[in-house]
Amino acid sequence: MKLTKTLILSGVLAASSVATMAQAADAPLTANFAATSNYIWRGKTQSSDQAAVSGGVDYVHDSGFYIGTWVSSLSGSNQYENDIYAGYTMKAGNLGMDFGTILYRYPVGSAQDDFQEIYAHFSISDFEFGADYTVDKESNPADENDLYIWGSWTTELKKDLSLSLTVGSYDVDGSSTADYTHFQAAVSKGDFTFAIDKNDHSDSDAGASNGTGTDDPRISISWGQSFDL
């Protein structure tokens, strides 16, 4: 989700850090706000390489159930994104587990871009990994079986300074030319994150319009905060 941790990482994991947020919440109801120089999601810019602001509200129950919503500015015909999600987190020894669903909505504009995923995310020690599977796609219901697999490793370089490395692979149903892999390296200090993103989806590939598919590296700076309500 694009909760606090993911926001600070420029949206690269998107729905991948819900469990982390849920486990770290100090109150049942929390809010978050963030700003980034480039909203990057799964290795691709969602804001046409422009700055974006975002925020959300989340409810986390002691049982592990959570529900929330998140909104971000975009650019072009779809002026903003609204995500709605719910799931359940649990632990088995040192293994953290997070299962849920997320609906990506684009309320403004005529394009039918809404889609829904289910996900299974896991964490152990300094590693996080998971899979996100598309179960509904408004634009083309016949090609809705997209699969995104990712993994990340985070280490503390020194107090309040951390390094995170992420790799993800997107298998887009119905179009092999739309498949791609992406990488990210990010350094976080307090509420700020400096990130470098790179994907292997060139401008000549399908779905690369408006620069969203270009394989040029992206550098972004992000800031995020969360607080109890």
DOZA-680875 format. One line per field, with one value per residue (C-alpha): residue number from 1; residue in one letter; chain; x, y, z. Coordinates in pm, whole numbers, plus 32768, in hexadecimal, padded with zeros to 4 digits. Example, Ala and Ser with C-alpha at 12.3 -4.5 7.8 and 13.67 -1.06 7.14 Angstrom:
2
num = [1:2]
residu = [A:S]
chaine = [A:A]
X = [84CE:8557]
Y = [7E3E:7F96]
Z = [830C:82CA]
//
This chain:
229
num = [1:2:3:4:5:6:7:8:9:10:11:12:13:14:15:16:17:18:19:20:21:22:23:24:25:26:27:28:29:30:31:32:33:34:35:36:37:38:39:40:41:42:43:44:45:46:47:48:49:50:51:52:53:54:55:56:57:58:59:60:61:62:63:64:65:66:67:68:69:70:71:72:73:74:75:76:77:78:79:80:81:82:83:84:85:86:87:88:89:90:91:92:93:94:95:96:97:98:99:100:101:102:103:104:105:106:107:108:109:110:111:112:113:114:115:116:117:118:119:120:121:122:123:124:125:126:127:128:129:130:131:132:133:134:135:136:137:138:139:140:141:142:143:144:145:146:147:148:149:150:151:152:153:154:155:156:157:158:159:160:161:162:163:164:165:166:167:168:169:170:171:172:173:174:175:176:177:178:179:180:181:182:183:184:185:186:187:188:189:190:191:192:193:194:195:196:197:198:199:200:201:202:203:204:205:206:207:208:209:210:211:212:213:214:215:216:217:218:219:220:221:222:223:224:225:226:227:228:229]
residu = [M:K:L:T:K:T:L:I:L:S:G:V:L:A:A:S:S:V:A:T:M:A:Q:A:A:D:A:P:L:T:A:N:F:A:A:T:S:N:Y:I:W:R:G:K:T:Q:S:S:D:Q:A:A:V:S:G:G:V:D:Y:V:H:D:S:G:F:Y:I:G:T:W:V:S:S:L:S:G:S:N:Q:Y:E:N:D:I:Y:A:G:Y:T:M:K:A:G:N:L:G:M:D:F:G:T:I:L:Y:R:Y:P:V:G:S:A:Q:D:D:F:Q:E:I:Y:A:H:F:S:I:S:D:F:E:F:G:A:D:Y:T:V:D:K:E:S:N:P:A:D:E:N:D:L:Y:I:W:G:S:W:T:T:E:L:K:K:D:L:S:L:S:L:T:V:G:S:Y:D:V:D:G:S:S:T:A:D:Y:T:H:F:Q:A:A:V:S:K:G:D:F:T:F:A:I:D:K:N:D:H:S:D:S:D:A:G:A:S:N:G:T:G:T:D:D:P:R:I:S:I:S:W:G:Q:S:F:D:L]
chaine = [A:A:A:A:A:A:A:A:A:A:A:A:A:A:A:A:A:A:A:A:A:A:A:A:A:A:A:A:A:A:A:A:A:A:A:A:A:A:A:A:A:A:A:A:A:A:A:A:A:A:A:A:A:A:A:A:A:A:A:A:A:A:A:A:A:A:A:A:A:A:A:A:A:A:A:A:A:A:A:A:A:A:A:A:A:A:A:A:A:A:A:A:A:A:A:A:A:A:A:A:A:A:A:A:A:A:A:A:A:A:A:A:A:A:A:A:A:A:A:A:A:A:A:A:A:A:A:A:A:A:A:A:A:A:A:A:A:A:A:A:A:A:A:A:A:A:A:A:A:A:A:A:A:A:A:A:A:A:A:A:A:A:A:A:A:A:A:A:A:A:A:A:A:A:A:A:A:A:A:A:A:A:A:A:A:A:A:A:A:A:A:A:A:A:A:A:A:A:A:A:A:A:A:A:A:A:A:A:A:A:A:A:A:A:A:A:A:A:A:A:A:A:A:A:A:A:A:A:A]
X = [8000:807C:808C:81A0:82C3:8263:8223:837F:8403:835C:8243:831A:827C:8121:8053:817E:81A7:804E:80C1:81E5:80FF:7FFA:80F5:8194:8050:803A:7EC5:7DA1:7D69:7E8D:7EC3:7FEA:8062:8183:821E:8309:83C2:834B:8235:82D5:820D:82A8:83C5:82F4:8294:8121:813C:81EF:8330:8285:8263:813D:809A:7FD8:7F29:7E51:7D96:7DB4:7D05:7DBE:7D14:7DCC:7D68:7E3F:7D23:7D57:7C9D:7CF7:7CFD:7E10:7E0A:7F20:7F33:7F90:7FAB:7EF9:7D8D:7D8A:7DC2:7DD0:7DDD:7D0A:7D61:7C7A:7D04:7CC6:7D87:7E05:7F60:7FEA:8131:81B4:82F7:83DA:8309:8218:80F6:8005:7EDD:7DE9:7D51:7D77:7CA2:7D57:7C5F:7C8A:7B46:7B95:7B9E:7AF3:7BFF:7B94:7CD0:7C4C:7CCE:7CD5:7DE3:7E01:7F50:8023:8150:8250:836B:8483:85B0:8624:856B:8411:8379:8228:813E:8020:7F1F:7E21:7CC0:7BFF:7C62:7B64:7C1E:7C34:7B8C:7C11:7D79:7D5D:7E53:7F7F:8080:817B:828E:8382:8486:8543:865F:8693:87BC:8814:8955:8960:8863:8737:87DB:8770:87AE:86A1:86CC:859A:8560:840E:838C:8241:81A1:8088:7F7A:7F37:806D:81CC:825D:81C4:8286:83AA:8495:84F9:85F9:8611:871B:86A7:874E:866C:86C3:85AD:847E:8541:859D:8684:863A:86BA:85CE:8615:853F:8584:8446:84BB:83F2:83C2:8304:818B:80FC:8222:8163:8192:82E3:8250:830A:8457:8583:8644:86A4:85CD:864D:854F:8544:8420:83A3:8293:81EE:80E9:8029:7F20:7DB9]
Y = [8000:814B:816E:8225:8140:8111:8282:82D2:81D7:829A:81A1:808C:7F77:8004:7F0B:7E58:7EFB:7EE3:7DDF:7EB7:7FDE:7F0F:7E75:7FC7:8086:811F:8166:80BB:81E9:8296:838B:83C5:84D9:84E1:85A6:8525:85BD:8499:839F:8256:8114:7FC6:806D:8157:82C2:82FC:8477:84AC:84F6:860D:863E:85A3:85BF:84AB:844C:8343:82C1:8161:8095:7F6F:7E7F:7DBC:7C7B:7CD7:7D4E:7E9C:7F7B:80C7:81B7:8280:839F:842B:853E:84D6:858D:8583:8515:844E:8564:848A:8322:8295:8141:807E:7F4C:7E4D:7D25:7C59:7C3A:7B22:7A8D:7929:7933:7A2B:7A2A:7B4C:7B17:7C0B:7BA3:7C97:7D45:7EA2:7F64:806B:8177:829E:8364:8487:8462:837E:826F:8123:80E4:8058:7F03:7E21:7D3E:7C39:7C12:7B3A:7BE4:7B56:7BDC:7B34:7BE0:7CED:7C58:7C96:7BE7:7BA7:7B7D:7C59:7BC5:7C89:7BFF:7D11:7E0D:7F0B:7F5A:7DF0:7CE0:7BD6:7C29:7C4F:7B46:7C2A:7BAF:7C86:7BDD:7CA5:7C8D:7D8B:7D95:7EAB:7EE5:7FF4:80A2:815F:81EA:827A:823D:8111:807D:7FBF:7EF3:7E7F:7DAF:7D69:7CB1:7D06:7BF9:7CA9:7BBF:7BC9:7C90:7C09:7D57:7DFD:7D1A:7DB9:7DA7:7ECC:7F1B:801F:8091:817F:8227:82A4:8399:83E5:8452:8488:838E:83AD:82A1:822E:815D:80A3:7FBF:7F00:7F6C:8044:8156:8073:7F74:7F74:8044:8132:826D:83AE:8332:8237:811C:81C0:8104:823E:8244:831A:83D5:8446:84E8:84A3:850B:8463:8478:83AE:8409:8377:83F0]
Z = [8000:7FEC:8162:8218:81CB:8060:8031:80AA:7FAE:7E92:7E69:7DD6:7EA1:7E99:7F60:7FEE:8143:81DC:82D8:8344:837D:8432:851F:856A:85AB:8709:86EE:863A:8558:84AC:8390:82A8:81C1:80CB:7FAF:7EA2:7D7D:7CA4:7CF3:7C89:7CA6:7C51:7B9C:7AC4:7AF2:7B31:7B2F:79E1:7AA1:7B63:7CDA:7D93:7EE8:7F95:80D7:8173:82A1:8333:843C:84DA:85CD:86DA:8628:84FC:841C:836F:827B:81E0:80BF:8017:7F19:7E3E:7D3C:7BD8:7A8E:7940:7912:7A58:7B52:7C88:7D03:7E1F:7EB0:7F99:8049:815B:81E0:8302:839B:8475:84EB:84F8:85BD:850B:83CE:839E:82AF:820C:8132:8097:7F6F:7EDB:7DE4:7D14:7CA9:7BB9:7BE5:7AFA:7981:7886:787D:791A:79E1:7B2C:7B94:7CC6:7D52:7E62:7F0C:7FF2:8093:8183:825B:8318:83B2:82BA:8191:8100:7FD4:7F3B:7E14:7D95:7CA6:7BD7:7BFC:7B4A:7A3E:79C3:7880:7807:78D8:77E9:784B:79C3:7A3C:7A72:7B70:7C28:7CF7:7DC8:7EDA:7FAB:80A6:81A4:8289:8383:831B:8463:8558:849D:8349:8279:8121:8062:7F22:7E5F:7D27:7C88:7B56:7AAB:79CD:7911:788D:7718:76B2:76D4:7661:7795:7886:7939:7A63:7B3D:7C4A:7D5C:7E51:7F63:808B:81A3:82B7:83A8:82DB:8197:8087:7F5A:7E54:7CFF:7C27:7AE3:7A0A:78C8:7814:76F1:7646:7517:75E8:75FC:7713:771B:76BE:7782:77F9:78EF:7848:7804:788A:78EC:7A5F:7B43:7C74:7D77:7ECC:7FB5:810B:81D8:832C:83E9:8522:8608:85F4]
//
